[in-house]
Amino acid sequence: MSTQRPRWVFAGVLLLTLGLGALIPRLQIDTDPENMLPEDQPARVFHRAVKADFALYDFLVVGVVNEAHPSGVFTAETLTRVHALTRGIEAIDGVVAHEVLSLATVDDVRSDGEGVVRFDWMMDEPPSTDTEALAIQAAVQRQPVFLGTLVSEDRQAAAIYVPIVDKSERHRVAEEIRTLVASSSGDEAVHITGLPVAEETFGGEMFVQMGVAAPMAGLMVFFMLWFFFRSFALIT
């Protein structure tokens, strides 16, 4: 039929293409891997229940890196930037402000005499001198729980953990954080990561790869068909 009635075949394919193409504006793209499973799937139900019971959130992670200074991030300039980014992030709509974790939001817990435990902010105000920055470093070293979490073990990176209300807000929140980073001064490298960002990046790159791989696959099939049939009309 393809060779004997090519005009009917072309007309039919054209109508089918136009009919399906008209539905493109109604498509909804969802790159969340969780939605590969039904909403009522037991694993997803249990996952949501655990998050609700323990008040868990999806996190973005902002990393501030200073590899140039011998003290790493423990300089007045770098800690001031960490403090400013933390306060700016807390003000972003969609961020669970009271759950943000950074050196500017955690406690410095230490002994203050026999039977007395003292709680102070680790960095309620940014340090004005490098001496004050080194005092914060000493406080961090007294509490190993912060090493490898809020501060890298080599002291060259500090992290800000940003809980978000819903993963659907990840792109907007990440873009607002990038705007904050661009507007803040400093020579430190700042990176934004976390599972929500990774999922969004995966989704975006997936469509880029499809846009590259699909035409290449089509071209390869075209040449294979040409090798077998030697008819452009039939192949098209």
Backbone torsions as a table, in degrees:
resi	resn	phi	psi	omega
1	MET	NA	-37.2	-178.7
2	SER	-61.2	-34.2	-178.9
3	THR	-89.8	-30.5	-176.3
4	GLN	-86.1	-30.2	179.7
5	ARG	-129.9	61.6	-175.5
6	PRO	-64.0	-34.5	-178.5
7	ARG	-66.2	-39.0	177.5
8	TRP	-64.4	-40.2	-179.7
9	VAL	-65.0	-46.6	179.2
10	PHE	-61.7	-42.4	-179.8
11	ALA	-63.0	-41.7	180.0
12	GLY	-65.3	-44.1	179.0
13	VAL	-64.8	-39.3	179.3
14	LEU	-62.9	-44.8	178.2
15	LEU	-63.5	-41.3	178.3
16	LEU	-62.8	-42.6	179.9
17	THR	-63.4	-45.6	179.7
18	LEU	-64.6	-40.0	-179.6
19	GLY	-64.1	-45.3	178.6
20	LEU	-71.4	-36.6	179.2
21	GLY	-62.6	-31.0	179.8
22	ALA	-66.7	-18.8	-179.4
23	LEU	-89.2	-6.5	-176.1
24	ILE	-56.4	-42.2	-179.9
25	PRO	-61.3	-17.7	-178.5
26	ARG	-90.3	-3.9	179.9
27	LEU	-69.5	142.2	173.9
28	GLN	-119.6	121.5	-177.9
29	ILE	-93.5	125.6	-179.5
30	ASP	-128.6	114.2	-178.4
31	THR	-104.1	13.3	179.7
32	ASP	-78.0	117.6	-179.1
33	PRO	-60.0	-27.9	179.6
34	GLU	-59.4	-33.6	-176.1
35	ASN	-78.0	4.6	169.4
36	MET	-72.8	-16.9	175.4
37	LEU	-106.9	149.7	177.6
38	PRO	-60.4	153.6	-178.9
39	GLU	-58.6	-33.4	-176.9
40	ASP	-97.4	13.4	177.8
41	GLN	-64.3	133.8	-173.2
42	PRO	-52.7	-39.7	-178.8
43	ALA	-63.7	-39.1	179.5
44	ARG	-71.4	-39.0	178.2
45	VAL	-61.5	-45.4	179.2
46	PHE	-65.1	-40.6	179.3
47	HIS	-59.3	-46.5	179.0
48	ARG	-65.1	-37.8	-179.7
49	ALA	-64.5	-42.4	179.3
50	VAL	-64.5	-43.2	179.3
51	LYS	-61.7	-39.4	179.4
52	ALA	-69.1	-42.6	-177.6
53	ASP	-64.6	-37.6	-175.4
54	PHE	-104.9	10.8	178.8
55	ALA	51.9	50.9	-179.7
56	LEU	-93.7	148.2	-179.6
57	TYR	-130.7	162.2	169.4
58	ASP	-79.5	137.6	-172.7
59	PHE	-115.6	139.5	158.7
60	LEU	-95.4	153.1	179.8
61	VAL	-127.4	125.2	177.2
62	VAL	-105.9	123.9	179.1
63	GLY	-110.0	126.5	176.9
64	VAL	-107.9	120.3	-171.6
65	VAL	-119.2	129.5	175.0
66	ASN	-129.1	100.0	-179.5
67	GLU	-98.1	-6.0	-174.2
68	ALA	-84.6	-31.7	-174.4
69	HIS	-92.7	141.6	178.6
70	PRO	-57.7	-31.0	-179.8
71	SER	-87.5	3.6	-179.5
72	GLY	65.2	-128.1	-178.2
73	VAL	-80.0	-8.5	-175.8
74	PHE	-87.4	62.1	170.1
75	THR	-124.6	158.8	-178.8
76	ALA	-60.3	-40.4	-176.8
77	GLU	-67.0	-46.2	-176.8
78	THR	-68.5	-44.3	179.6
79	LEU	-66.7	-32.0	175.4
80	THR	-64.0	-39.7	177.9
81	ARG	-67.8	-40.8	176.4
82	VAL	-59.4	-44.1	179.6
83	HIS	-62.7	-45.9	-178.3
84	ALA	-65.2	-41.5	178.4
85	LEU	-64.2	-39.5	179.7
86	THR	-61.4	-47.8	-179.4
87	ARG	-65.2	-37.9	177.8
88	GLY	-66.3	-41.1	179.6
89	ILE	-65.1	-39.8	179.8
90	GLU	-60.2	-26.3	-177.9
91	ALA	-87.4	-4.2	-178.6
92	ILE	-75.7	132.6	177.3
93	ASP	-66.4	133.7	-177.9
94	GLY	99.6	-9.5	176.3
95	VAL	-95.5	134.9	175.9
96	VAL	-80.9	91.0	-167.5
97	ALA	-59.1	-40.8	-175.3
98	HIS	-73.8	-6.8	179.0
99	GLU	-106.6	0.9	178.7
100	VAL	-63.7	134.6	-178.8
101	LEU	-117.0	124.2	172.9
102	SER	-162.4	178.2	177.1
103	LEU	-61.6	-21.0	-178.6
104	ALA	-85.9	-2.1	-175.8
105	THR	-126.4	-7.5	-176.2
106	VAL	-97.8	166.6	-178.5
107	ASP	-92.0	148.6	168.4
108	ASP	-101.1	105.1	-176.2
109	VAL	-101.1	125.5	-178.9
110	ARG	-152.4	162.1	178.6
111	SER	-75.6	139.8	178.9
112	ASP	-129.7	52.3	-177.7
113	GLY	107.6	172.5	-176.3
114	GLU	-64.9	123.6	177.6
115	GLY	74.0	11.3	-177.3
116	VAL	-121.1	128.7	175.6
117	VAL	-114.7	129.8	-176.6
118	ARG	-110.4	134.9	178.1
119	PHE	-114.5	123.6	173.5
120	ASP	-133.5	161.5	172.9
121	TRP	-68.3	139.7	176.7
122	MET	-64.8	-42.4	-178.7
123	MET	-152.5	68.2	179.5
124	ASP	-64.1	-35.7	175.5
125	GLU	-125.3	145.4	-179.8
126	PRO	-67.2	147.6	179.4
127	PRO	-69.0	145.2	179.8
128	SER	-95.7	-15.6	179.7
129	THR	-135.8	162.1	177.4
130	ASP	-67.1	-26.6	176.8
131	THR	-63.6	-44.0	176.9
132	GLU	-65.6	-34.6	177.4
133	ALA	-64.4	-39.8	178.4
134	LEU	-68.6	-29.4	175.4
135	ALA	-65.7	-37.1	176.2
136	ILE	-66.7	-38.1	176.8
137	GLN	-60.7	-42.6	179.0
138	ALA	-62.7	-39.3	178.8
139	ALA	-65.7	-38.7	177.8
140	VAL	-65.0	-41.4	-178.9
141	GLN	-66.2	-25.2	177.2
142	ARG	-70.5	-17.8	-176.1
143	GLN	-125.2	89.7	-174.1
144	PRO	-57.9	-18.9	-179.3
145	VAL	-62.0	-23.2	-179.2
146	PHE	-84.7	-20.0	-179.7
147	LEU	-79.7	128.0	-176.3
148	GLY	86.7	-1.8	176.9
149	THR	-123.1	-73.2	177.6
150	LEU	-80.7	-27.9	179.0
151	VAL	-134.0	136.3	177.8
152	SER	-66.9	156.2	-175.1
153	GLU	-66.9	-21.5	176.3
154	ASP	-92.0	5.0	176.3
155	ARG	67.2	12.5	-177.3
156	GLN	-95.0	-5.8	-178.8
157	ALA	-141.7	142.4	174.3
158	ALA	-123.9	142.8	-175.6
159	ALA	-112.2	147.1	170.9
160	ILE	-122.5	117.6	-179.7
161	TYR	-93.6	123.6	-171.9
162	VAL	-116.4	100.2	177.2
163	PRO	-76.4	137.9	180.0
164	ILE	-116.5	149.8	-176.1
165	VAL	-62.9	-41.3	-177.3
166	ASP	-149.0	145.4	-178.8
167	LYS	-63.9	-22.1	178.9
168	SER	-65.6	-17.1	180.0
169	GLU	-90.7	0.4	-169.7
170	ARG	-60.5	-44.0	-175.7
171	HIS	-65.9	-47.0	-178.8
172	ARG	-63.3	-45.0	-179.6
173	VAL	-62.8	-43.4	179.8
174	ALA	-62.1	-39.3	179.4
175	GLU	-67.3	-38.9	178.1
176	GLU	-66.3	-35.7	176.8
177	ILE	-66.1	-41.5	177.7
178	ARG	-60.7	-37.1	177.0
179	THR	-64.7	-41.3	177.0
180	LEU	-61.5	-43.8	-179.0
181	VAL	-62.0	-43.3	-178.4
182	ALA	-66.1	-32.0	-177.9
183	SER	-84.9	-12.6	179.2
184	SER	-90.7	149.1	-177.6
185	SER	-95.9	148.6	178.0
186	GLY	149.9	155.8	179.9
187	ASP	-94.0	-0.7	-177.5
188	GLU	-70.3	148.8	172.1
189	ALA	-83.7	135.2	-179.5
190	VAL	-122.3	128.0	-178.4
191	HIS	-121.7	145.8	177.5
192	ILE	-119.7	125.1	-178.2
193	THR	-144.7	-158.2	-176.2
194	GLY	114.1	158.7	-176.6
195	LEU	-57.2	-46.0	179.3
196	PRO	-58.9	-39.7	178.4
197	VAL	-67.7	-40.2	179.0
198	ALA	-62.3	-41.8	179.2
199	GLU	-64.0	-42.7	179.2
200	GLU	-64.6	-42.9	179.1
201	THR	-63.8	-42.1	177.7
202	PHE	-59.4	-45.2	-179.7
203	GLY	-61.9	-44.0	180.0
204	GLY	-65.5	-45.5	-179.7
205	GLU	-66.1	-30.5	178.6
206	MET	-60.3	-42.8	-179.6
207	PHE	-72.1	-33.5	175.6
208	VAL	-63.2	-46.3	179.7
209	GLN	-63.9	-37.7	176.2
210	MET	-62.5	-39.9	-179.9
211	GLY	-65.6	-27.0	178.8
212	VAL	-89.3	-46.4	-172.4
213	ALA	-72.4	-37.9	-176.7
214	ALA	-62.0	-49.4	177.1
215	PRO	-61.7	-36.4	178.9
216	MET	-65.6	-41.2	177.9
217	ALA	-64.4	-41.2	177.8
218	GLY	-61.8	-40.2	179.7
219	LEU	-65.8	-40.9	178.7
220	MET	-63.2	-43.4	178.1
221	VAL	-62.4	-39.2	179.3
222	PHE	-58.7	-47.7	-178.4
223	PHE	-67.3	-34.3	176.6
224	MET	-64.9	-43.9	178.7
225	LEU	-65.8	-36.8	177.9
226	TRP	-64.0	-38.4	178.3
227	PHE	-61.1	-37.0	-176.8
228	PHE	-84.8	-41.0	-169.0
229	PHE	-109.5	-26.2	179.9
230	ARG	53.7	40.6	179.5
231	SER	-139.3	110.0	179.7
232	PHE	-64.1	-37.8	179.8
233	ALA	-62.1	-45.2	179.9
234	LEU	-65.9	-45.3	-178.2
235	ILE	-63.5	-42.8	-180.0
236	THR	-63.8	NA	NA
